[in-house]
């Protein structure tokens, strides 16, 4: 015979404090991250090292595509990171290129952070700024490590002049880079004009030159930043890279596989980068192997790979969800420390199992 307790209260286990949920706006995110380029690059480096050491979970990104909107997509990036960051979560980011003509940014995003102890969501953060920040910090980190075996580039060229290009330039300057010349090439005259206006108002020095020709931009740059929305390779001539520049192939689908096969190639994560018809993925399909890859950025940072000084060096980052989590958790912690978290009262309502 089973004896029931006299009340549900006696049967219920002790309950901890009710979980809280915060919403962090884009304005808060921007205020928290502004002027902290060095700290964020250091955080991204720490995160890459944790990922390289296996202290993370970073499954494949999930792409939501639309038959009636072939240029648009929404991507889910679930991830978990350990170390001192220790948080789980997911970024949900959309890319709708048609927004630009309507005066809206192409990308919009939110980031959900989850408590690793309970699984409860901690916060929802506006994440287009976080995404751009971690992308730019990753690019600046790669530019530093991949240029240590060659003269530091003094001529930078931006192929694509949108928001990501602006963030990458800001992070390069914020981490101590200086350039004699800054080249710009974009198919959109409005984007070119806007980016050049930003450059001329920025604290960086260097002569700003607009290149009508993609070839001219590449040949005149020691550091080339690709930040476009290209869906397939459009730069096809390996001869344009005969001066052996350092290339930050941030947008992933600009370069013909032949250019990669003539270069030294580094990625952020092999399995992530060799999918979704990225240029490295197309190179793998063309050759049937991955021998063209020289390692990951973490391999370079840990001394397992050394970038050559006498070949073009290309960094192709797919973009890891663990980076979004690390930057997002940094913003959350700073807002909490300052007492600026906007908590949503009673967001979690059914906290008693039997009412």
N, C-alpha and C positions, 0 to 999 in steps of 0.2 A: 504494500500500500504506500502511495506517495503522499507525503504531507506537504501542502502548499504553504508558503509564508503568509502571514496575516495580511500583508499589504504589498503592493507593487514596489513601494519605497524600500521595504526590507529586501526585496529581490534584486533591486538594481545595484550594479557595482558603483563604486565612487566615481563621480564624473569630474573631470578636470575643468579648467576655466573654459568658457564658451569661446570658440574660435572667432577671430575677427576677420573682416575683409575690407580692404582699402582700394580706392580708385585713385590713381596717380595720373594727373593730366599731362599733356604735352608741354605745357608751360613749366610745370614742376620739373619734368625730366630735363628740359633744356637748361633751366636755371641750375640744376644740380651738376650737369656735365660741363657747362660752359667754362672754358679756361683750364680744364683738367686733362688736357691731352696726354701729358706725360704719365699721369696716374692711370689713365685708362689703357694706354699702351702697355704699361707694366702689368695691369690686370689681365689683359688679353694674352700676354706672354705667359703668365702664370697658368692661365686656363689651357693654353696649348700644351704646356708641359704636363698638366694634370691629365689631359686627354691622351697625350702620348704615353703616359705611364699607366693608362688603363683605368684611371679613377673617374670614369664618366660613362654615361650611356648616351649614344647619339645615333638612334635608328635612322633609316632613310627618310628624307623629306617626302611628304605626300602632296601630290599636285592635283588640284581641282581645275579642270579645263572645261570649256563650254563650246558646244557645236556652233552656236549662233554668234559667239564672240571669240574667234580663234586667236586673237592677239592677247586676250586677257587670261589671267589665271589667279588662283588663290592657293597658297602653299602653307601647309602645317609642318612645323619643325618641333617635334617633341624631343626632350632631352633631360638629362640629369647630370649634375656635376657635384663632385665631392670636395675634398680639401677644406679650406676655410670658408669657401663659398657655400657649399652644401645646400642645394636647392633643386627641386624638380620643376618642370613646367613645359609650356608650349608657346611658340610664336605662331600667330595666324596672320599672314601678310598677303595682301593682294597687289597685283600689278595690272593696272588698266591704262595702257599707253594713251588711249583716247582722252584721258583726263586732262592731259597737257594742253590740248587745244581749247579746252573749256576753262582754263585758268586754274586747274587743280593739280596738285602733285600726282605723279603717276602712281606712287605706292602709298598704301595706308596699312596700318598694322596695330594689333594689340598683343600684349604678352601677359600670360597668366603664370604666376608663381605659385607653387604648391609647397606646403610644409612637408619635409621629408619624414617627419615622425607620424603625422596623422593623415597625410594626403589631402587635407583640406586646402583649398585655394587661399592664399594669403592676400593676393592683390591682382588687380588688372591695371596694367600700365599702357599708356599710349606708347607705341613701339616703333613708329616710323623713324623717330629720332634715335632711338636705341639701335635699330637696325643699321642706319646710316653710320652711327658712331662706331659700332663694332666692326663694320666693313672698313671704314677709314683707318681705325686703329690697327686692324690686321694688315692693311696695305702699308702703313707707315712702319710697322714692325718688320714686315718682309723686306721693305726697301732698305732698312738698316742692316739686317743680317745678311742679305744677299749681295750687298755692295761692299762687304768687308774685305773681299779679296781683289778689289779693283779700285781705281780712283773714284772717289765719291762723285756721283753725277751732279753736274752744275747746270745742265740744260734739260728741263722737263717739258714733256709734251702731253697734253690732255686730249685724247681721242674720245669725244663725247663730253659735253659741257653742261651737264645737269646737276642735280643736287648732290649725287654721290661724288662727282668731280670736285665740287666745292668742299665737301667734307674731307676728302682725301688731301686736298691742298691745305686745308686748315690744320689737319693733323701732321702733315709733313712740316709745316712752318712751326707749329706748336711743339714739335720735338727736335727743333734745332736745325732743320734744313734751310739752306739758302740757295737761290738759283740766279744765275746770270741772265738766263732767258726762260720765258714761259710761253710755250707754243699752245695754240688752241685750234682744234678742228672739229666741226659739227655740221651736220647736214641742215640744221635749223639755224637760220639767221638770228631768230629771237634768242635761242639758247646761247649762241656765240656772243651776242651783244650783252646778255645778262651776266654771263660768266666773266666776260672781260670787265664789265662794270664792277663786279665783286672784286676781281683781282686788283684793279687800280685803287680800290678803297682799302684793301687789306694791308697789314703792316709789312708784308714781304716786299723785297726789292726784286728787280729783274725786269728786263724789257719784255713786254707782252706783244706777241706776234700772232696774228690770225693767219692760218694756212688754208688756202682753198683746196690744196691737194693733200690727200692722205699720205702720199709718198713723201712729200716735202716735210710734213710734220714728223714722220718717223725718222727720216734720215738726219734731221736737224736736232734730234733729242737723244740724250744719253739715258734718260729714264722716261719710258713711255707708259702712260696710264690709259688703259682701255676701260671706259665706263659708259657703255652704250646699252641699247635695248635690242641689239641684233639677235635674231633668231637662228642665224646660220652664218658660217664664215663668209666674210667679204673682203678680207685682206689676204691676198693669195700669193704674193711674190716674195720668196725668201731673200731675194737680193736687196730688198729695202732694209734688211737688218744686217747687212754686211759689216757694219761698224760695231756690232756686238753690244747692243744696248741692254739695259735691265728693263724688263717688261712686267708691269703689273696688269695681268689679264683678268681684271676684276669681273668683267661681264661675260667671260667664259666662252663665248661663241663667235668671237671676231676673227680668229686666226685659222687659216687653212692648216690641216694636219701637216702639210709639207714644211711649214714654218716651225712647228713643234719638233718635227723629226730632225731638223737641222740645228736644234738648240738644246740647252740643258734645261730640264723641266722639273719644277717643284710644285707640290700641291699642299693643301691643308690636311686632306684625308683622302687616301687613294680610292677607297670604295665609294665614297660619296662623289668624288669628282668624275669618276669614269662611269657616268650614266647620263641619261636625259639629253643625249646628243650634244654634249659639250665638245669643244675642240679636242681635249684629251681623249674623250670617249670615241670621237671619230678617228683619232690617230690609232687607238687600240683596235678599232674595227678594221682599219686599213692595213695594219701590220699583223694582226692576230696575236699580239703579245703586248706586254707593258714594259718592254726593255727600254723604251724612250724616257721613262720616268727615272729621275736621278734621286728622288727622295721626297720627304715632306719638310715643311718648315721646321718642325720639331727635330728632325734629323740634323738639320743645319745647326740649330741652337744647341744640340747636345754633342756636336762634333762628329756625328756619324756620317755626315756628307759635307763636302766642301765645294761651293760653287766655283766653276772655272772663271778665270779672268779673260780668257781669249775666245769665248763663245757667247752668243746671245743667251741670257738667262731669263726664263719665263716663270712667273709665279701665277698659278691658276687656282684661286681659292673658291670652293663651292659655297662656302658660308656655313658654319656649324652652329646648330642651335645652342650648344653649350656657351658660345660667346654671348649670345643674346641673354641667356640666363645670368651669366656673370655680371654683365653690365646692368641688367635689370635689378638684380639683387643689390648691387652697389647703390643704385638710385633709391631702392626701397629702404635700405639701411640708413642712408643719409637723411631721407625724409623722416624716418622714425626717430633718429637721433635728435633732429631739430624740432621734433614735436609737430611736424607738418603733415602727418598722415590724415587723409580724409576717410574716416571709417564709415561704413554703411551699417547703421544700426539694424540689428535683427536680420541681417542678410541670410544667416543660417537659422532656420526657424524650427524644424523638427529635430530637436536635439535629445528628446527622450524617446526611447525605443517603443514604448507602449503608451505614449501620450501622457 
